[in-house]
Amino acid sequence: MTFNVDSNIAILVIVWLIVQVLKPTKINNHLLPLIAVIVGALVAIGLSFYTKDTKLVQDIVLGVWAGFASTGLNETATKSITSIIDGFGKVGEKTTE
């Protein structure tokens, strides 16, 4: 049985949650993407053994992808929300040059 969309989303969410839990700790934030990739691979390996999947390499690649995706998803969401909030503060302001 290979991973389907549901299992990929589950891995993505699990990795994102683990990284969010680790953010307030003393771990350097520059290491969080690497940790996300490693956790993604480990979660995928665990899920692969749980489902008795024979395509371990493919599952590891999907886990690494989920680690990268969870990091990018968080950065994109954070920057988008911040820019939207900053944009509301500038509505109605007149700029002088």
C-alpha positions as CSV (number, residue, x, y, z in Angstrom):
1,M,0.0,0.0,0.0
2,T,1.5,3.3,-1.0
3,F,0.8,6.6,0.7
4,N,-2.3,8.4,-0.5
5,V,-3.1,12.1,-0.2
6,D,-4.6,11.7,3.3
7,S,-1.4,10.2,4.7
8,N,0.7,12.9,3.0
9,I,-1.4,15.6,4.6
10,A,-1.2,13.8,8.0
11,I,2.6,13.7,7.8
12,L,2.6,17.4,6.9
13,V,0.4,18.3,9.8
14,I,2.3,16.1,12.3
15,V,5.6,17.6,11.2
16,W,4.3,21.1,11.4
17,L,2.9,20.5,14.9
18,I,6.2,19.1,16.1
19,V,8.1,22.0,14.8
20,Q,5.6,24.5,16.4
21,V,6.2,22.7,19.7
22,L,9.9,23.0,19.3
23,K,10.0,26.7,18.4
24,P,9.7,28.1,22.0
25,T,12.5,25.8,23.2
26,K,16.2,26.7,23.3
27,I,16.7,25.1,19.9
28,N,18.2,27.5,17.4
29,N,15.5,28.5,14.9
30,H,17.9,28.1,12.0
31,L,17.9,24.3,12.7
32,L,14.1,24.0,12.6
33,P,13.9,23.3,8.8
34,L,16.5,20.5,9.2
35,I,14.6,19.1,12.2
36,A,11.4,19.3,10.1
37,V,13.0,17.3,7.3
38,I,14.3,14.6,9.7
39,V,11.0,14.4,11.6
40,G,9.2,14.1,8.3
41,A,11.4,11.2,7.2
42,L,11.0,9.5,10.6
43,V,7.2,9.8,10.6
44,A,7.1,8.5,7.0
45,I,9.3,5.5,8.0
46,G,7.0,4.8,11.0
47,L,3.9,5.0,8.9
48,S,5.5,2.8,6.2
49,F,6.2,0.1,8.8
50,Y,2.8,0.5,10.3
51,T,1.1,0.0,6.9
52,K,3.6,-2.6,5.8
53,D,4.4,-0.6,2.7
54,T,7.2,-2.1,0.6
55,K,8.3,1.2,-1.0
56,L,10.4,2.5,1.8
57,V,12.5,4.9,-0.3
58,Q,9.5,6.5,-1.8
59,D,8.0,7.0,1.6
60,I,11.2,8.5,2.9
61,V,11.2,11.0,0.0
62,L,7.6,11.9,0.8
63,G,8.5,12.4,4.4
64,V,11.3,14.7,3.5
65,W,9.0,16.6,1.1
66,A,6.5,16.9,4.0
67,G,9.3,18.4,6.2
68,F,10.2,21.0,3.6
69,A,6.5,21.7,2.9
70,S,5.7,22.2,6.6
71,T,8.5,24.8,6.8
72,G,7.5,26.6,3.7
73,L,3.9,26.5,4.6
74,N,4.6,28.1,8.0
75,E,6.9,30.8,6.5
76,T,4.4,31.6,3.7
77,A,1.5,31.9,6.1
78,T,3.4,34.0,8.6
79,K,4.7,36.4,6.0
80,S,1.3,36.7,4.3
81,I,-0.6,37.3,7.5
82,T,2.0,39.9,8.6
83,S,1.8,41.7,5.3
84,I,-2.0,41.8,5.4
85,I,-2.0,43.2,8.9
86,D,0.7,45.8,8.0
87,G,-1.4,46.7,5.0
88,F,-4.4,47.5,7.1
89,G,-2.3,50.1,9.1
90,K,-1.4,51.9,5.9
91,V,-5.0,52.3,4.5
92,G,-5.9,55.9,4.4
93,E,-2.4,57.2,5.0
94,K,-1.1,59.8,2.6
95,T,2.5,59.5,1.5
96,T,4.5,62.6,0.9
97,E,7.5,62.5,-1.4
